[in-house]
Amino acid sequence: MAKETFTDNKRVRELVKLMTENDLSEIELTEDKAKIRLKRETLPGSAPPIAAPAAPAARPAGASAAAISTAHEEENLIPLKSPMVGSFYGAANPDAEPYVKVGSAIQKDTVVCIIEAMKVFNEIRADMAGVIAKILVRNGQAVEYNQPLFLVRPA
């Protein structure tokens, strides 16, 4: 049986899929004497990969009042975090309406998403009441334990 190399399209596609699913911008792999390095760059006008919000910083010179206001509003938001590692899904199936959208009111037991872990689909329920202010992950995205999934404006 021939060993797969990096010249195999299947192998390269697997690496690209791994990068996409995990929001990696670069991957480098060396096997025996073969080496491959793949790098994704954000195209002008496209959105950067989704990431958890950073801590608010001091106001940079020339920052608009609207930007500062938005940052201040985010300080009052509470992250709803993933209780496990897996794949995030915002709806029961691809044709279904999402469990929640920005602006959706949630209660302590509201199902907000599904996380697939080891072929088991786990309903994730809100642990607080409030309104969904931001959705921080994409459908199908791999998520880590304790990773913020949503920002919630408490009720």
Summary of the structure (lengths in Angstrom):
residues: 155
radius of gyration: 19.4
end to end distance: 61.4
largest distance: 64.1
contacts: 367
relative contact order: 0.18
helix: 15%
strand: 32%
